[in-house]
Each structure stands twice: as C-alpha cells, then as structure tokens.
C-alpha cells in the first residue's frame, strides 16, 4: 500500500494516486471531503483557507461506492489558480516576454527555498516553495482519509487533537475514550480539551498575528482497536513505531516525535516507565498502564496507540527575518508568502491522517489484502488467535 502526490501550491490541482487498497471496500467521496474540510479549519488559519474550498474528485479506482482494487486517483482543484495562470501555467512564456512575474530570489529562513534552489538549480525559488508548501498536505490527508475508512471497517478508530500551543498545555483526562476525545476536541476552535487553556491559546495566536509572528505546538494522535503484534522486532525497518515516527517527521514543520510518555522516560526509573502485563478472561492480555504508548519492540501491544508530534512555528512571517538576495548577495528581509500565524490545530488533522495511513499499510502488509471481505475475516481470526494465546 503506497501513494504519491503531485501538484504545486498555486498550480491547477493536487493529485494523489493511491495503490494497494483492497477491492470491495465501501468508499464515498463525502468521507474524504469531511477530512479535507477539517484540515482547513482551526483557529489561526490564514486567508488562503477562505479562497480554497477543498473538495475531492475521484477519477479512478472506485465504482458505484466500492473500491476496485486498482489505483485510486484523488484530485483537489485549486480554485485560486485562475489568478496564477500566467505565473504557474505550463505553457512557454509569450514571445517578447523576458521576465516571469513574482519570482523569488530572497529565500525564507526555515523553508526549503535556499537548499532546494541549490539542489535543483532553481534561480527562481518559487519553483521550490510551490512544491514544498504545506498545501501538499491536502493530498496526503486524502490518502489518509481512505486509510481511515479501511481502519474503521476493521474496528480501528483514529483521532488527532492539540496538546500544546506556544507553551500553553491543555490537560486531558487520560481515561477519556477515543470518541470522547474526538467529541470534545472537535468542539474547540483550537481542537483541544481544556477550555481555559484554549482561551489562552487563542489569545497567543491573536498576539502572534498582531506582531507578524507565528507560533507552534504539540499535536497528539490516539488510536483504539489495533490488535497486538503489528510491526516486527526482527529487522530495524519493520518496526511499526519507527515507520510512524518517520511519517510524522515528514509532515511540514514537524521537528520531533514521541510515543506514550516519550522523552519523559529518560527522567524516570524503569519501574515507572514499563507497563505491567495483565490477563483476564474478559479481555485477554492487557497492560496495567500505557506509558509506552501502545508499542513494545517495534510492535503494537493492543493498548491504545498514543503518539505526539512537535510542530515548529511556521517560518513564513509577516515580520520577515533577514536573508540574502541570491542574485545580488545583498542582505534583505525574506520574501513574504500568504501564511497562517498558527497551523497547529490544522496540523493535528494532518498528523491524524498520516498515522492512519501507516496503520492501514501495516494491516495490509500483515494480512491478505486484495479483497476486503477476505482481509476482514483474516483480521477477525487473528484477533481470536492472539486472545487465546
């Protein structure tokens, strides 16, 4: 199971080609649109979200509400392209035109502009920033939305939300179920739990916007229903938590990942880190605690998966940092592109879908996955097998 994305931030469209989804999986366009709409929301989003109304067009791989087993193509059109045709169009410049509009020669600190320009030989770094833009995450959320449908049909649920913005931490009752976490966080403008913390977060976002600055935070994804034993200990590249960590780190602006108590484990004795094993007739094997976030030895334990990601402040600032014009080598303030003062609430949705894809991929690698009813039977049989272990 894999996917590729294509498209530029101000190009015609974003395209996702998704391969490896079983046939006969019920899939509706509305299920993907729901995820795309959630990604566009959240307090602190900029004007771009008012321009683009992300809706998916499924152009292959689905017939009459069911997947075919062949590649699925998802297209999200960029409504704003009509204002960018002479800047981002694929046709050669008209004869007599010797200059492209809106070129970028002042790279922005924290972005891919300068490094990408060096690597691919682009003197106009718009050729870099258009693809490296977080706009691409809309295409990845589309892939994750399909993965979430597959997981839900197998009794696996995934939820993403915000735990921290600008150093303001939102407390959460760790006994809350996934459905409760989802209901509470989705009702919050910043997708979090603590109302007092949410008010402080929104105030911090407003202050950052007023100052022409940006702020980051911590997002968390919580998963219920994954059976034990997904992933493997036998090779480094088969550890599922490592795959999830790599995927989360691939999200724009993410700089750190942890599972369960994560880095806090370095400051605790082993007796306060590891999860004691229990067994009961009703539940089979469980853990007394879930400090390791649902993973041991690179494999799922059957406990809820808890993974956090750290998002740095967006580097596009209306109070730009110093840079250097690559043509003149003179110091200048960096170029300004339309941006958000805080995208952490939206990023929690992106991370949710990135994690969902890795989990669905692990399921399809572990079990026969050409035909969804066969996959479901295999997963059900496996759950019974490990319960009786």
C-alpha atoms as one frame of an Amber mdcrd trajectory, in Angstrom:
protein
   0.000   0.000   0.000   1.519   3.292  -1.064   0.703   6.691  -2.505   2.279
   9.502  -4.480   1.195  13.122  -4.540   1.707  15.752  -7.236   0.917  19.422
  -7.620   2.064  22.885  -6.613   0.565  25.247  -4.070  -0.781  27.656  -6.725
  -0.955  25.138  -9.563  -4.072  23.717 -11.177  -4.663  20.875  -8.753  -3.299
  18.443  -6.217  -3.309  14.788  -7.216  -2.981  11.658  -5.108  -2.501   8.208
  -6.614  -3.183   5.546  -4.009  -2.307   1.900  -4.646  -2.890  -1.236  -2.573
  -6.370  -0.538  -1.237  -8.360  -3.809  -1.263 -11.270  -4.249  -3.625 -14.866
  -4.135  -2.318 -14.137  -1.547   0.378 -17.133   0.808   0.637 -15.862   4.333
  -0.078 -17.742   7.590  -0.629 -16.449  10.956  -1.791 -18.114  12.566   1.244
 -15.869  10.599   3.608 -12.777  12.148   2.046 -14.324  15.623   1.867 -15.065
  15.527   5.581 -11.355  15.119   6.287 -10.344  17.824   3.802 -12.772  20.292
   5.365 -11.433  19.530   8.853  -7.882  20.223   7.644  -8.904  23.703   6.504
 -10.359  24.646   9.876  -8.874  25.604  13.224  -8.160  28.924  14.884  -5.225
  30.837  13.399  -5.682  29.873   9.759  -4.944  32.493   7.098  -6.838  33.889
   4.115  -5.851  31.010   1.804  -8.407  28.810   3.567 -11.110  31.316   2.664
 -10.149  31.118  -1.006  -9.792  27.350  -1.399 -12.756  25.080  -0.723 -11.102
  21.692  -0.867 -13.389  19.061  -2.355 -12.185  15.806  -3.861 -12.868  14.354
  -7.275 -12.315  10.594  -7.519 -11.207   9.835 -11.061 -10.241   6.160 -10.833
 -10.352   3.063  -8.661 -13.902   3.417  -7.315 -17.123   2.279  -8.949 -20.625
   2.749  -7.532 -19.362   3.286  -3.998 -16.849   0.420  -3.820 -13.118   0.220
  -4.474 -11.939  -1.876  -7.408  -8.504  -2.882  -6.105  -6.863  -0.795  -8.833
  -5.100   2.535  -8.179  -7.356   5.243  -6.753  -6.809   8.764  -8.063  -7.923
  11.727  -5.960  -7.930  15.267  -7.356  -8.351  18.503  -5.402  -8.637  21.544
  -7.662  -7.026  24.840  -6.655  -9.707  27.497  -7.142  -7.095  30.242  -6.876
  -5.222  29.011  -9.963  -7.265  31.335 -12.178  -5.303  34.220 -10.647  -1.978
  32.443 -11.173  -2.203  31.144 -14.749   0.462  33.494 -16.110   2.731  32.731
 -13.153   2.241  28.974 -12.715   0.980  27.878 -16.134   2.734  25.087 -18.025
   2.892  26.850 -21.407   6.048  28.735 -22.531   6.150  32.473 -21.919   4.565
  34.548 -24.712   7.006  35.774 -27.329   8.590  39.039 -26.297   8.192  38.301
 -22.571  11.567  38.020 -20.908  10.590  38.118 -17.237   8.437  35.825 -15.107
   6.179  37.573 -12.616   6.548  37.067  -8.866   9.975  35.471  -8.918  11.571
  34.692  -5.571  15.277  35.415  -5.089  15.208  36.062  -1.321  14.992  32.688
   0.444  12.999  32.475   3.669  14.804  31.140   6.767  13.269  27.858   7.905
  11.899  26.977   4.467  13.216  24.715   1.710  13.822  27.732  -0.567  17.624
  28.060  -0.498  18.561  24.400  -0.079  16.069  23.356  -2.736  17.296  26.024
  -5.112  20.850  24.796  -4.688  19.889  21.156  -5.188  17.718  21.589  -8.296
  19.413  24.632  -9.817  16.427  26.991  -9.458  17.392  30.670  -9.505  13.701
  31.452  -9.095  12.926  29.760  -5.804   9.198  29.849  -6.479   9.939  26.561
  -8.233  10.884  25.204  -4.801   8.372  26.816  -2.485   5.368  25.931  -4.620
   6.003  22.214  -4.100   7.495  22.341  -0.596   4.432  24.260   0.643   2.219
  22.611   3.265  -0.585  22.916   0.719   0.604  19.447  -0.353  -0.744  18.011
   2.898  -4.260  18.267   1.452  -3.284  15.485  -0.944  -1.867  13.409   1.898
  -4.973  13.905   4.006  -6.927  12.485   1.064  -4.839   9.308   1.173  -5.217
   9.137   4.948  -8.976   9.569   4.682  -9.202   6.430   2.545  -6.991   4.637
   5.073  -9.280   5.738   7.905 -12.277   4.234   6.108 -10.444   0.895   5.855
  -9.431   1.012   9.529 -12.933   1.878  10.701 -14.373  -1.095   8.808 -11.925
  -3.217  10.836 -12.946  -1.652  14.164  -9.923   0.666  14.419 -10.512   4.358
  15.177  -8.048   7.270  14.942  -8.334  10.772  16.432  -5.989  13.768  16.374
  -6.030  16.866  18.577  -3.862  19.576  20.139  -1.992  19.203  23.426   0.040
  22.415  23.435   0.377  25.762  21.637   3.096  28.336  22.411   3.944  26.622
  25.705   0.309  26.562  26.857  -0.506  22.953  27.777  -4.021  21.549  27.669
  -4.733  18.952  30.336  -6.602  15.827  29.311  -8.200  13.095  31.387  -6.217
  10.050  30.268  -9.265   7.864  30.981 -11.251   9.502  28.175 -12.216   7.141
  25.356 -11.348   7.964  21.769 -14.905   9.003  20.964 -14.908  11.348  23.967
 -11.551  12.831  22.959 -12.844  13.403  19.434 -16.130  14.951  20.542 -14.518
  17.381  22.995 -11.612  18.437  20.784 -13.683  18.884  17.628 -15.937  21.318
  19.508 -12.918  23.501  20.351 -11.644  26.203  17.939  -8.103  25.007  18.678
  -9.022  21.295  18.823  -8.137  20.752  22.472  -9.739  19.769  25.796  -9.141
  22.373  28.491 -11.380  25.422  27.863  -9.180  27.734  29.924  -6.093  26.604
  28.036  -7.978  27.025  24.755  -8.738  30.670  25.575  -5.074  31.304  26.358
  -4.037  29.575  23.128  -6.353  31.735  21.040  -5.058  34.846  22.762  -1.477
  33.770  21.981  -2.434  33.203  18.324  -4.034  36.650  18.129  -0.938  38.265
  19.632   1.349  36.431  17.214  -0.772  37.557  14.277  -0.747  41.154  15.507
   3.052  41.022  15.840   3.508  39.490  12.394   4.908  36.381  14.046   3.981
  32.696  14.266   3.766  30.037  16.995   3.987  26.248  17.115   2.868  23.472
  19.417   2.319  19.778  20.075  -0.300  17.547  18.472  -1.333  14.065  19.550
  -2.899  11.108  17.769  -4.799   8.461  19.721  -5.751   5.085  18.236  -8.059
   2.389  19.578  -8.602  -1.092  18.199  -5.201  -2.028  16.728  -4.507  -5.689
  17.540  -1.245  -6.708  19.189   1.689  -7.869  17.088   1.568  -5.446  14.136
   5.091  -4.479  13.100   8.099  -6.657  13.884  11.206  -6.883  16.039  13.255
  -8.951  13.562  14.602  -6.047  11.468  15.027  -2.329  12.131  12.977  -1.331
   9.096   9.967  -3.442  10.109   9.364  -1.697  13.441   5.973  -0.022  13.148
   6.638   2.756  15.641   9.735   3.685  13.622   7.645   3.848  10.436   5.095
   6.075  12.145   7.867   8.322  13.502   9.330   8.742  10.010   5.910   9.520
   8.567   5.138  12.141  11.232   8.541  13.747  10.727   7.746  14.063   7.019
   4.897  16.481   7.781   5.855  20.081   7.024   7.329  21.877  10.068   7.397
  18.805  12.345  10.631  18.518  14.340  10.047  15.767  16.911   8.005  12.648
  17.723   7.377  10.681  20.909   5.254   7.689  21.933   3.471   7.463  25.267
   5.451   9.354  27.902   8.243   9.725  25.316  11.205  11.835  26.429   9.918
  11.850  29.997  11.086   8.216  30.186  14.689   9.472  30.303  13.969  11.109
  33.669  12.229   8.139  35.333  13.332   4.758  36.721  12.310   1.678  34.757
   9.647   0.749  37.308   7.826   3.976  36.369   8.223   3.516  32.611   7.345
  -0.045  31.636   3.777  -1.347  31.557   2.949  -4.395  33.680   1.182  -7.224
  31.844  -2.251  -8.427  32.960  -4.598 -11.167  31.769  -8.312 -11.690  32.261
 -10.968 -13.986  30.831 -12.891 -10.995  29.511 -10.071  -9.007  27.851  -7.181
 -11.404  27.373  -3.762  -9.721  27.641  -3.695  -6.036  28.640  -1.334  -3.632
  30.403  -1.835  -2.002  33.795  -0.618   1.309  32.306   0.139   2.609  28.815
   3.293   4.633  29.344   4.916   3.225  26.204   2.056   4.421  24.021   0.942
   1.050  22.663   4.342  -0.209  21.428   6.959  -2.669  22.648   9.792  -3.988
  20.489   8.534  -2.122  17.438   5.165  -3.922  17.643   1.703  -2.956  18.815
   0.676  -4.224  22.257  -3.079  -3.978  21.737  -3.252  -0.951  24.031  -4.225
   2.440  22.572  -1.513   3.969  20.404  -0.502   7.408  21.666   1.919   9.442
  19.549   2.826  13.123  19.841   4.410  15.396  17.248   6.166  18.737  17.708
   5.389  21.433  15.149   7.709  24.415  14.932   6.286  27.910  14.254   5.574
  28.452  10.559   8.657  30.138   9.050   6.716  32.446   6.719   6.470  35.635
   8.780   4.818  38.971   8.084   7.710  40.294  10.161  10.309  38.601   7.955
  13.735  37.527   9.119  16.942  38.609   7.431  18.032  36.753   4.338  20.295
  37.302   1.325  19.243  38.013  -2.250  20.871  35.203  -4.247  21.284  37.464
  -7.295  22.988  40.447  -5.617  24.227  38.705  -2.418  22.978  41.772  -0.549
  21.152  41.355   2.798  17.376  41.725   2.563  14.304  40.791   4.514  12.994
  37.443   3.294  10.127  37.210   0.820   6.585  37.018   2.212   4.023  34.458
   1.068   0.458  34.239   2.359   0.533  32.215   5.577  -1.040  31.322   8.923
   0.022  32.670  12.293  -0.615  29.220  13.778  -1.460  26.000  11.944  -1.209
  23.608  14.900  -4.974  22.819  15.056  -4.967  22.037  11.325  -1.729  20.074
  11.675  -3.401  17.775  14.208  -5.756  16.701  11.416  -2.836  16.130   9.047
  -0.975  14.041  11.627  -4.115  12.012  12.325  -4.316  11.018   8.668  -0.575
  10.391   8.295  -0.667   7.962  11.234  -3.840   6.337   9.900  -2.154   5.592
   6.585   0.809   3.882   8.256  -1.524   1.735  10.365  -3.628   0.738   7.368
  -0.447  -0.067   5.456   0.715  -2.296   8.308  -2.626  -4.132   8.262  -2.483
  -4.738   4.508   1.113  -5.986   4.773   0.270  -8.410   7.584  -2.886  -9.965
   6.125  -4.190 -10.963   2.652  -5.442  -7.660   1.307  -6.574  -7.949  -2.308
 -10.245  -8.441  -1.363 -11.651  -6.571   1.642 -14.059  -9.263   2.965 -11.113
 -11.712   2.992  -8.968  -9.148   4.812 -11.657  -8.596   7.424 -12.010 -12.343
   8.051  -8.250 -12.656   8.453  -8.096  -9.800  10.967 -11.037 -11.224  12.939
  -9.403 -14.674  13.022  -6.107 -13.161  14.156  -7.795 -11.283  16.992  -9.305
 -14.572  18.228  -5.941 -16.333  17.904  -3.967 -13.841  19.979  -6.736 -13.592
  22.561  -6.400 -17.338  23.185  -2.571 -17.283  23.146
